[in-house]
Amino acid sequence: MSLAEITSQMTQRIGAGGQFKKSVKFDFGADGLVRIDDTVSPVVVSNEDGPTACTVKVSMADFMDIATGKQNAQMAFMMGKLKIEGDMSVALSLGSILG
């Protein structure tokens, strides 16, 4: 899955906003990033860098494995495949937008 496809799916899942009420950035390293900010109206889902409450650093391949259920996010975190910077409570609520 490409960065554009991930961004499109995140846009669909966030919708008009109102449920997540947080800001997070998925940093895929050289593959780019997806920033979600549901603290503003309209909701921002973009590939442009900006401030967020939480940054999740993960490879795109590991992100896809987590999003599709092939890999457990907690296990990926413990194995160092997923790193979290900032507000951990935001990271813990990501299930609502990852499906």
C-alpha positions in Angstrom: 0.0 0.0 0.0 1.3 3.4 -0.9 1.5 6.6 1.3 -1.4 8.1 -0.8 -3.6 5.0 -0.2 -2.9 5.1 3.6 -3.7 8.8 3.7 -6.9 8.2 1.8 -8.0 5.5 4.1 -7.2 7.6 7.2 -9.2 10.5 5.7 -12.2 8.1 5.2 -11.9 6.7 8.8 -11.6 10.1 10.4 -14.5 11.5 8.3 -15.8 14.9 9.4 -14.1 14.5 12.7 -15.6 14.5 16.2 -14.6 11.0 17.4 -10.8 11.0 17.7 -10.3 14.5 19.1 -6.5 14.2 19.1 -3.5 14.8 16.9 -1.0 12.2 15.8 1.7 11.7 13.2 2.7 8.4 11.7 6.3 8.8 10.6 7.4 6.2 8.1 10.9 7.5 7.8 12.0 7.8 4.1 8.5 6.7 3.0 6.9 9.9 4.3 4.4 10.6 7.0 0.7 11.0 7.7 -0.4 13.7 10.1 -3.9 13.6 11.6 -5.3 16.6 13.6 -8.8 16.1 14.8 -8.4 19.0 17.3 -9.2 21.5 14.6 -12.2 22.0 12.2 -12.1 20.9 9.5 -10.0 17.8 10.4 -6.6 17.7 8.9 -5.2 14.5 7.3 -2.1 15.3 5.3 1.4 14.3 4.4 2.8 17.6 5.5 4.8 17.7 8.7 3.4 19.7 11.6 3.1 19.7 15.4 1.1 16.8 17.0 0.5 15.5 20.5 2.0 12.1 19.6 4.4 10.8 16.9 4.4 7.1 16.0 7.6 6.1 14.3 7.2 2.8 12.4 8.2 1.4 9.0 5.4 1.3 6.4 5.7 -2.5 6.3 5.3 -2.9 10.0 2.4 -0.3 10.0 0.6 -2.4 7.4 1.1 -5.6 9.4 -0.3 -3.8 12.5 -3.2 -2.3 10.6 -4.2 -5.6 9.0 -3.9 -7.6 12.3 -0.8 -9.6 11.2 1.2 -8.1 14.0 0.3 -7.0 17.5 1.0 -3.3 18.1 2.2 -3.9 21.7 4.5 -6.6 20.6 5.9 -4.4 17.8 6.5 -1.7 20.5 8.3 -4.1 22.8 10.4 -5.4 19.9 11.4 -1.8 19.0 9.6 -1.9 15.6 7.3 0.9 16.8 8.4 3.9 18.7 6.2 6.5 20.4 7.1 10.1 21.2 4.8 12.4 23.1 1.5 11.7 24.6 1.2 7.9 25.2 -2.6 8.2 25.7 -3.0 9.3 22.1 -1.1 6.2 21.0 -3.4 4.0 23.1 -6.5 5.4 21.5 -5.3 4.7 17.9 -7.5 1.6 17.6 -10.5 3.8 16.9 -8.9 5.0 13.7 -6.9 2.0 12.6 -9.9 -0.3 12.7 
